[in-house]
Amino acid sequence: MTGHRSYGEACGIAHALDLVGERWALLIVRDLLLGPKRFSDIQAGLPAAGPTILAQRLRHLESVGVVQRRTLPPPAGSRVYELTTWGTELGPLLLRLGSWGASSPVVPMRGGIGADSTMLRLQSTFTPDHRQPWTARYEFHLGHDRFTAQVADGALVEIARGTAPDRPDAVVETTPTTLDELIGHQKELTEAVGAGEATVTGDLAATRRLLEALG
């Protein structure tokens, strides 16, 4: 952390801010929660962060043990950034922080929403249903981004970046904005499909069931 500003307090909160409190740092962590990304993909998800600043933040996060780099196996062979095991512990904290921020009584949220943020909102708003459980695997196509979600016995057990290893029960193709509206029940699935804003291939009833579980 040489050259990095510090609060200089022996306090866990202050030290946490020393580690991840710089601008863009927590958003980088957010965008890595669902799986590794190449530098260009991180940049695409955070277009307002210049490449120099982004590289600086990634180097810092790597130096303090939150992020690590690795090379994907062939045929991809790409260099990617991913969270360390310790870095993934920030996940529940960020989801809780997001819920707190969204409930602001004074300052409303503004701006667009990215694919990772939308899928994390889906994760944080899912309510398990053990009285009428169901099992289904979903695939979401949000522009160039691909995600899978697995519900087992009425509980959301996984959301991850990438495509499903087996044929999913339903594939939802839409934009992050439209999916966010569906998650927040600002728009009905039939309305989005009818307007050409979303397509569902496969089990439409299972897709409705998933959206109904989001509160």
C-alpha positions in Angstrom: 0.0 0.0 0.0 3.0 2.3 -0.5 1.8 5.8 -1.6 -1.8 4.9 -0.8 -3.7 7.3 1.5 -4.6 5.9 4.9 -6.9 7.0 7.7 -4.2 5.9 10.1 -6.6 4.4 12.6 -6.4 0.9 14.3 -10.1 0.5 13.5 -11.5 -2.3 11.4 -13.9 0.1 9.5 -11.1 2.6 8.8 -8.8 -0.2 7.7 -11.5 -1.6 5.4 -11.8 1.8 3.8 -8.0 2.0 3.4 -8.3 -1.3 1.4 -11.4 -0.7 -0.7 -12.6 2.8 -0.1 -11.1 4.6 -3.1 -13.5 5.6 -5.9 -14.4 2.7 -8.3 -12.8 0.0 -6.0 -16.1 -1.4 -4.6 -17.7 -1.2 -8.1 -14.8 -3.3 -9.4 -15.5 -5.8 -6.6 -19.2 -5.7 -7.4 -18.5 -6.5 -11.1 -16.3 -9.5 -10.1 -18.8 -11.1 -7.7 -20.4 -13.3 -10.3 -17.2 -14.5 -11.9 -13.9 -13.4 -13.5 -13.5 -10.7 -16.2 -10.9 -9.5 -18.6 -9.7 -5.9 -18.2 -11.6 -4.9 -21.3 -14.9 -6.4 -19.9 -14.4 -4.5 -16.6 -13.8 -1.3 -18.5 -16.9 -1.9 -20.6 -18.9 -2.3 -17.4 -17.5 0.9 -15.8 -17.2 3.2 -18.8 -16.9 6.4 -16.7 -13.7 5.1 -15.1 -10.7 5.8 -17.4 -8.4 2.9 -18.2 -5.5 4.5 -16.2 -7.6 4.8 -13.0 -9.1 1.4 -13.5 -5.6 -0.2 -13.8 -4.5 1.7 -10.7 -7.5 0.4 -8.7 -6.9 -3.2 -9.9 -3.3 -3.1 -9.0 -4.2 -1.8 -5.5 -6.9 -4.4 -5.0 -4.4 -7.1 -6.1 -1.7 -5.8 -3.7 -4.0 -5.9 -0.7 -5.3 -9.4 -1.5 -8.8 -8.7 -2.7 -8.3 -9.4 -6.4 -6.0 -11.8 -8.2 -5.1 -12.5 -11.9 -5.0 -15.8 -13.6 -4.9 -17.2 -17.2 -8.0 -19.2 -18.3 -7.3 -22.6 -19.7 -7.3 -23.3 -23.5 -8.9 -22.5 -25.8 -9.7 -19.1 -24.2 -6.2 -18.5 -22.7 -7.3 -15.0 -21.6 -5.9 -13.1 -18.6 -8.7 -12.4 -16.2 -9.2 -10.7 -12.9 -11.1 -12.5 -10.2 -11.8 -12.1 -6.5 -9.7 -14.0 -4.0 -11.4 -16.2 -1.4 -11.1 -13.4 1.1 -12.4 -10.9 -1.5 -15.6 -12.9 -2.1 -16.4 -12.2 1.6 -17.3 -8.7 0.5 -20.3 -10.1 -1.4 -22.9 -10.2 1.3 -21.7 -6.8 2.6 -22.1 -5.2 -0.8 -25.6 -6.7 -1.3 -26.6 -5.3 2.0 -25.0 -1.9 1.2 -26.9 -1.9 -2.1 -30.2 -2.5 -0.3 -29.4 0.3 2.1 -28.5 2.7 -0.7 -31.6 1.9 -2.7 -33.8 2.8 0.3 -32.4 6.3 0.6 -35.2 8.6 1.8 -33.6 11.8 0.4 -31.5 11.1 -2.6 -33.0 9.0 -5.4 -30.9 6.7 -7.6 -30.1 8.1 -11.1 -28.4 6.8 -14.2 -28.4 3.4 -16.0 -27.8 0.0 -14.6 -25.3 -2.7 -15.8 -25.7 -6.4 -16.3 -23.9 -7.4 -13.1 -25.8 -5.0 -11.0 -29.1 -6.3 -12.4 -28.2 -9.9 -11.6 -27.1 -9.0 -8.1 -30.4 -7.3 -7.6 -32.1 -10.5 -8.7 -30.0 -12.4 -6.1 -30.7 -10.0 -3.3 -34.4 -9.8 -3.8 -35.1 -13.5 -4.2 -37.4 -15.0 -1.5 -37.2 -18.8 -1.0 -40.5 -20.7 -1.2 -40.3 -24.0 0.6 -44.0 -24.4 0.7 -44.3 -24.8 -3.0 -40.8 -25.5 -4.1 -39.6 -25.8 -7.7 -36.4 -26.6 -9.4 -35.2 -24.9 -12.6 -32.1 -23.6 -14.3 -32.2 -20.3 -16.1 -29.9 -18.5 -18.6 -29.9 -14.8 -19.0 -28.6 -13.1 -22.1 -28.1 -9.4 -21.4 -26.4 -7.9 -24.4 -23.0 -9.5 -24.6 -23.2 -10.8 -21.0 -24.3 -14.3 -20.1 -25.4 -15.5 -16.7 -27.0 -18.6 -15.2 -29.3 -18.9 -12.2 -30.2 -22.2 -10.5 -33.2 -22.7 -8.3 -33.4 -26.0 -6.3 -36.3 -26.9 -4.1 -37.5 -23.3 -4.1 -34.1 -21.8 -3.1 -31.8 -19.8 -5.3 -28.6 -21.7 -5.0 -26.4 -20.1 -7.7 -26.0 -17.1 -9.9 -22.8 -17.1 -12.0 -21.3 -15.6 -15.1 -21.4 -17.7 -18.2 -23.7 -20.2 -19.9 -25.3 -23.2 -18.4 -23.4 -26.5 -18.5 -26.6 -28.3 -19.5 -29.6 -27.2 -21.4 -31.4 -24.6 -19.3 -35.1 -24.8 -18.6 -35.6 -21.2 -19.8 -33.4 -18.6 -21.6 -34.3 -15.0 -21.1 -32.9 -12.5 -23.6 -33.4 -8.8 -22.7 -31.5 -5.7 -21.6 -30.3 -4.9 -18.1 -32.8 -2.1 -17.9 -35.8 -4.2 -18.8 -34.8 -7.0 -16.5 -34.4 -4.5 -13.7 -38.0 -3.3 -14.4 -39.2 -6.9 -14.3 -37.3 -7.6 -11.0 -38.9 -4.5 -9.5 -42.3 -5.4 -10.8 -42.5 -2.1 -12.7 -43.2 -4.1 -15.8 -45.0 -7.5 -16.4 -43.2 -10.3 -18.3 -46.1 -10.5 -20.9 -45.8 -6.8 -21.4 -42.1 -6.9 -22.1 -42.4 -9.9 -24.4 -45.3 -8.3 -26.3 -43.4 -5.1 -26.8 -40.3 -7.0 -28.1 -38.3 -5.9 -25.1 -37.7 -9.5 -23.9 -37.8 -13.0 -25.3 -38.2 -16.2 -23.3 -37.2 -19.5 -24.9 -38.3 -22.6 -23.0 -40.4 -22.8 -19.8 -42.4 -19.5 -19.6 -44.2 -20.6 -16.4 -40.9 -21.3 -14.7 -39.7 -17.8 -15.7 -42.9 -16.3 -14.2 -42.3 -18.3 -11.1 -38.8 -16.9 -10.7 -40.0 -13.3 -11.2 -42.8 -13.8 -8.7 -40.2 -14.9 -6.1 -38.5 -11.5 -6.3 -39.8 -9.1 -3.7 
